[in-house]
């Protein structure tokens, strides 16, 4: 069983996506229903805070691993629901169920 921490991330009170801290794989996995092309600056900041808490894991060296290659969200309001489904269905490697809108 992978050692994971789910981090719901909100961008400027407009969009939610899920970051998964996967300690087993030493990666930060990103699941975003809109596949926003963003620099993930809020996640870089969060990663720095995690380093302060877990210095022995050297989280700042972990790469971001985008896991949603195409947008599955068709409206502007369902991102929070998608994020919750990502939490429910994430296995550590993939989604156990397809999610559609």
N, C-alpha and C positions, 0 to 999 in steps of 0.2 A: 504494500500500500504506500503510495507516494506521500511524503510529508508536504502538505500544501496549506497556504493561507490565502483566502479569497479577499481581495481588496476592491470594493466598489469605488470607481473613480468618476467624479463629476467634473465636466469641463464648463466652467463659467456659467453654472446653473442652466445649461442648455442640453447637455448630452451625458448619458451614463455609459460606461463600458466596464468590463471586468479585467482586473489584473490578477494573475494567480502567481503567488510566490511559491515556486516549486523547488524546495530545498533538496529533494532527491536528485533532480536534474541540474540544479544550480542555474536555473533560468527564471526569468519573469515572463510568463506567458500572457499574451494579450488577446482578449476576445471582444471584438467591437462589431455590433450589428450593422453599423453604417460604414465601417471601414474608412473612417475619416482619415485623410492624409494629414497627420499632425506630427509634430516633433515629439509628442508625448512629454512635453516639458513638465507637466504636473507629476508624471510618473518618475522622471529623473529626480525631482524634489523629494518624492516619497521614498525613492530608493536611498537617497542620502539620509533620511530620517531612520530608515531601517538599519542602515549601517551603524548609526549611533546606538541602536538597541542591540544589534547582533554583530558586533565587530569581528568576532571569530569566524563568521561566515563570509566576510568580504563581499557583501551583496552588491556593492558598487561595481564590481568587476563582472557581474552576471549580465548576459545579453538579454535583450527583449526579443521574444519569439512571437510574432503575429500569427494567430491561428484561424482567423476568419478571412479567407482570401477574397471573397466577394460579399457585397452588401446583401443582407437578407431582410433588412427593415425597409418597408415601403412608405412609411409615413414619418412624421416629425415628432411623434409623441410616445412611441412604444419602446424606446431604448431601455427604460427601467425594467420592463417585463422581460425583454430579451436577456438583460443582464442576470435577472433572477433565474431564468431557464438555463443560462450558461452555468451558473453555480450548481443547479440541480443535476445537470447532465454531464458535467466535466469529469473525465476519468483520470486526468493527469497527462493524457496523450491526445485525446480527441473527445468529441461529444458522443455520448452513448445513444442519443436519439437525434434525428433530424429536427430542426426547428424552422418552421415556416410562418408566414403571416397570412 
